[in-house]
Amino acid sequence: MKPFGFFHLKGIGGQIAALVLASTVALHLVVTTAFLISRPDRPDTPPDGAHQLTDAALLLGSAEAGERPRLVADLARAFPKLGIEMLAPGAASVAESDNQHLRGMRRHLGRGYRAVQLTLGGTASRVGVELPDGTVIAGHVEGDPRPWFWGGPWLTALMTAFICVSVLGLWAVRALAAPLSSFANAAENFSVDGEAEPLPERGPEEIRSVARALNRMHERIARLMSDRTRMLAAISHDLRTPITRLRLRAEFIEDEGNRKRMLMDLDQMRAMLESVLSLLRNDRKVEAVTLVDIASTLQLVADQFGDMGHVVHYDGPASATAAARPDDLHRGVTNLVENAVRFGAEVTIRLDISGTTLVIDVEDDGPGISDARKQEMLEPFVRGDDARTMDESTGFGLGLSIARAIALAHGGELSLHDRNPHGLIVRMQLPLWQQPRLAA
């Protein structure tokens, strides 16, 4: 790590440090400007009415009694707004008040002087100062002074600090949350077939490094999955030919029992091979999404199994068009119905549209699956019975896993539920990529 790498402006740390420094400089500039504009210690600051009346009282208190009328007249001309005058004894009554003006005047007047609120004509509108010899002068003082905090540099500084910190927080949230949101979306839309767009490599250096690493990881996973699929496709092509040759040779076996057992084993080998390849094909999601009549697809599956002698019913709307992968959906529902007719005598396929979710239920009246094994049954090569041998009735444990892969490829999910009084409900929930069109 570089000694001063933290201050590199291309990184998150450097950008935050630069923003903090800029905010601090801006705060000091604003505070300095506010202080220079409204300096309380400037000698030419115009005095207010309270200061004027205080200075007048000190001047009159130090003057001779004969000089006071002339001085009052001069002060009245110099400060016309103050309206200073000498009051005769009993001309005004004292009102109960202790505002900030009076407290400030008392501090500056000192001993021997008394500042009070006067009432003239029933209204408290003037402030009086009683001189040491008992003479009272009165003057008009404007309302209470503005507190030192409001309007001063302190409030400006706090507001500027609040704005700077808010800008810093908003920038940090945007700089960190936006890339993380794109990472989350990329993880949700992760695809090994190259359909997903790579993460944009922009933002601070740390974010760009993570985006580059995730893009490289996506390329490696996609390449690995592609190599695996090509390898298994080649193996399946090579195995089909010897299986076909073995089947032809088995036809010439004279022993009827051995011939049937040999042909059954070869059929199981071919079925297992096709099931594994089907599972791998669903991992790649190569089929395009188109508008599909989901109800017609489910009715077709029910009719196909009915033609084979099974009791399969469809319960749902006559037409429900939505966006899906038609072949994958047909294969997934077929696998679910195959499992259902294997363990139950009667099967029902239900279709329901709930809000923004399309729900397909495949119900059977078989023995069902215990709660302890429901999640396990969704894994590949896990079968519903405990038999160690495989025949046409047991399958290979791939039907539910293939259907689950198809549901996940559509952005949905597959779950197992109990059916009353007995049996199993396999529920495939798919998101509606567009509003479906229903027909009764």
N, C-alpha and C positions, 0 to 999 in steps of 0.2 A: 504493500500500500504506500502511495506517495505521501511524503510528509504534509504537503499542502493540498492533497487531493480533495479534501472536504470543500475547499473554496473553488473547485472547478465548476464553472457556470453551466456546464452541460449536465451535471448531476443534480439530484434532488437536494442534497445538502448545500451545494453551492448556490442554487437558486433561492432556497429558503434563507440562507445567510445574506445574500444580496438584498432580498426583499426586506429582511429585518433591518439591515443597515440603512436602506433607503427610507424605510418608515421612521427610523430614529432621527435621521437627518431632517426629514420633513417635519417631524414633531418639534424639533428644536427651532427650525426656521419659523414655524407658525407661532410658537411661544415667544420667541425673540421679537418678532414683528408686532405681536399684540402688546408686549411690554413697552416697546418703543412708542407705539401709538398712544397708549393710555398709561403713561408713567405717573404714579401717584406722588413721586418725589420731585416733580418739576417745579421750579420756583415760580413760574408764571401761571400756575394752575389757578383759575378764577375761584375765589372763595364763594361759598354758598351763604344763605341767609343766616344760618346759625353762627358761622365764623364771623360774619360782619357784625352781628349783634353782640357777640362776645367781645370783639375788639372795641366796639363802641362803649360797652359797659366798663371795660378796663380803662379806657380813655377818660370817660366821665367820672369814674371813681377816683381817679388821681387828680382831677381838676378842682379848682375852687368852685364853691356853690354859685358865685356870681357869674362865672364863665360858662356854666353848663347850658343856659338857654341859647347862647350864641353857638356853642359847639353842636347842640342838637339840631339847630337850623342848618349849620354847615353839613352835618351828616345826612340830614334829610335830602339836601340838594345833591350830595355826592351819591347817595344810594336811594333813589326814589322808590324802588320796589320794596325796600325794607320798611318804609313807612315808620321810621323811628320817631318817638315822641315821649315826653315826660308826662306821667299820669299823676293826677292829684290824689291824695289819700282817699281810699274808699271808692274810687272811680271804677274799679274792676274787682271782681271776685276771683279767687284762686280755684281752679278746677283740679280734681284728682287725676294726675297723669304722670307717667314716668317713661316717656318714650326715649328713643335713642338720641334725639336732638338734645333733650334736657340732660341726659347722662353725659354726653360729650361736652356740653357747655359747662356743667359743674366741674368736670375734670380740669378744664382750662381756666376757669375763673378762680378757683382756689378758695381759701377761707375768706369770710366776710361777705361773700356774694351768695345770692340765692336765686336760682333759675326756676321759674314756675310757669305753668300753663294758665293763661288768663281767660276769663269769660267776660265778653263784652256783649251786652244785649241778649244774653241767654245762649250765645254760641261760643264755643271754644275755638278761637281763630288766631290768637296772638300769643306770643311768648314774652313774659316779663322777666326783668332782672332787677332784683332789689340790691341797691348799692349798700356799702357798709354803713352809711349815715341814714338809711331808711328810705332814700329816694328810689322810686320805681320808674324804670324806662321800659317801653314796650316796642316791639317790632313784629312785623309779619315774617314768619318762617315757613317755607314750603313744607309739604308733607314729609313723612319719614324718609330718611336717606336710603338709597338702595344698598342692600347688604354688600359687604366687600367681596363676597364670592361671586354673586351673579354679575355678569357683564365684565368681570375682571379676567386677567390672563389665566387664572386657575381653571375656570370653566372652559375656556378655549383649548387649553392644554388637554383637559380630560376628553373633550369631544374629539380632538384630533387623534389622541391615543386610541380612542374607541374605533374611529374610522380606520386607522392604520392596522389595528389588530383584526378588525373585521375583514379588511382586504386580504391580509395575510392568511386568515383562516379559510376564506372562500377560495383563494388560489390554491392553497394546500389541498383542500378537499377535492377541487376539480382535477388537480394534477395527479392525485393518488387514486381517487375513486373511479375516474373515467377509464384508465387502463385496467384496473381490477375488474370493472364491469365487463370490459371487452374480453378479458381472460375467462370470466365465468361464462359468457355467451359462447366463446369458442369451445370450452369444455362441454357445454350442453349440446352443441352442434357438431361434436367431433365425429369425423367420418374417415374411414380408411380407403374410400374410393376416389378421393381427390375432389369431392364436391364442395367441401367447406373451404371458404376463403382463408388465406393465411392471416395471421394477426398483423395489424399495421405496426411497423417498427418506427414509432415516433414517440416524442416525449423526452423526459430526462434519460440520461445514459443508463441508469439502473433499469428503468422500464424497458428501454430498447433491448438491453441484454437479455432480460427475461423473455421478451417477445421472440427474439432470435432463437433462444434455446428451445422455446415451445414449438416454434415452426420446424426446427431441425428434428425434434422428437416426433412431431407429427409425420414428417417425411420418413423417418426410420421405421415407425410403426406401420405406415402404409406400405412401405417396401417389404417389410417382413411378412405382412398379411398377404401381399400379392405373391411373394415367393412361395408361401405355404400353400396358397390355393393352386398355383401352377404345378407345384410338386404333387399335390394330391390328385389334381386332374390328370397328370401324366400317369400316376400310379393306377388310377381308375381305368384309364384307357388300356394300360398294359394288363390289368387283371381281367377285364371283360373278355378279352380274347381267349385266355386259357380256361376261364369259366365256361365259355361257349363250347370250346373243344371238349372239356370234361363232360358237359351235358350231352353232346353228341355221342361220345363214347359210352356214357351211361345207358343210352338207349339200347345198346347191344348186349347189356348184361342179361343173361338168361334167367337168373333167379329174380322172380317178381318182387319179393320182399326187399332184397338188396338194392334192386333198381329204384324202387320207390324211395327208400331211405337216402340213396345217393342223390336223386333228383331233389328231394326235400332239402338236403344240406346245401346243394348248389343254389337253390332258390333263396335260401336264407342268406347265403353269402352275397348274392346279387342285391337282395333287399337291404342288407346292412350297408353295402357300398353306396347304394342310392340314397339311403337316409343320411349317411355322413356327408355326402356331397351336397345334399339339400341343406343341411345345417350350415355348411361352410358358405354356400351361395347366399344365404340370408344374412350372414355377417357382413357381406359387401354391399348390400342394398343397391343392386345394379338396376332395378326396375324403376321406370319413371312414374311419377305421380300423375294420375289422370282422374277425370270424373267417372265414378263407378256407381252403378245402382246396387247399393249394398243389399237391399231386400231381395233383388233378383238373384244375386250371388248365393245368398243363404237358401233361397227356395230351390236353386239348382242343386246345391249340395244335398238338401233333404230328398229331392227326387232321385238323385243318383243312388243314395243308400237305400231308398225305397225300392228301386229296381233290383237291388241285390238281395231283397227279402228282409231287410231290417225295418223296424217301426220307428220312423223319424218324422217328426212334425215340425212345422215352422209356425211361429206365433209372432206377428209383428205387422207393420204397415205393408201395403202392397207394393209401395215404391218409396225408396229413400236414397236420393242421389247425393253423394259427397265425394271429396277428393281422397284417393287412396291408391295403393299399388294393387291392381286387380288380381294378378296371378299369385302374388304373395298372400293376399287375403284369402283367396280360394284355397290355397294349400294349407294355410294355418287353420282355417275352420274345418277342413277335411281331416286334418290330423286330430283335432279335438273330437270330432264325431266318431272317428275310428276308435279312439280310446273309449268313448262312451258306449258304443255298441259292443265292444269287447267285454265290458263288465256289466252292462244293463240290458234289459229286454226292451225298454221304450225310451226314446231320446226326444227332447224338445229343444229346438233352436229358437231363442227369443231375441228380438231386436228392439231396442229402446233408445230414444234420443233424449238425453237429460242435459239441458242447458247447452254447453259447448262440448259435451262428451257423447260419443257414440258407444253404447254398451251392447255387447253380444254375449249372451249366456247360452251355454250348452249344458243342459240338464239331463241326468240319467237316473235310473232307479236302482242302481247297483249298490254294492256294499259301502261305497264311499272310501275316504282316506282319513286316517286319524290326524288330529291337529299337529301331532309331533312330526309327521312326515310330509305335511303339505308343502313346506318350503323346500324340502329335500327333493320332492318329486319334480320340481321345475329344473333340476340340474340334468345335464346330458347323461345318458346311459344309466339312469336310475329307473327301475321298473316297479310297477305297482304290486307285484307279488314277490314272494321270497324264494321262488323256484330258482335253481341253479342252471337248469337247462332251458334252452330257447326253442320255441316252436311257433307256429302261426298265431297262436292265441296270446302269447306273452309279449311279442314285439321286442324292440331293442332299447327302449327307454329314451327315444329321441322325439316322440310326438309332441309332448308338452314343451320341451326345450326349443324345438323348431317354432312352435306357435308363439312361445314367449319372445324368441328372437324377432319374429315378424311384428309382434306388437311393439317391441322396443324400437324397431326400425321405423314405425309410424309415429313414434313419440308417445306411445301409450304404455300399458302394463297388462300383465296377465296375473290373475289370482285365483285361488281355489277356495270354495265355500261349501258348507254342509247344506244338504237339501232335506227338508222335512217331508215325510217321516224318516226317509233314508235315501241315500244316493249322494251325488256330487254335482256341484255347479262350478263349471270353469268359466270365469268371467274375463272377457277381453274388452278393455276400455281403450278407446282410440280418440284422440282429440279431433275435433272438426276443423279442418283447415279452411272450410268455407261453409256458409249456412246451408244445411241440407234442404232439399225439396221433397216434401212428404206427399204421399197420396194415400187416401183411405182405401 
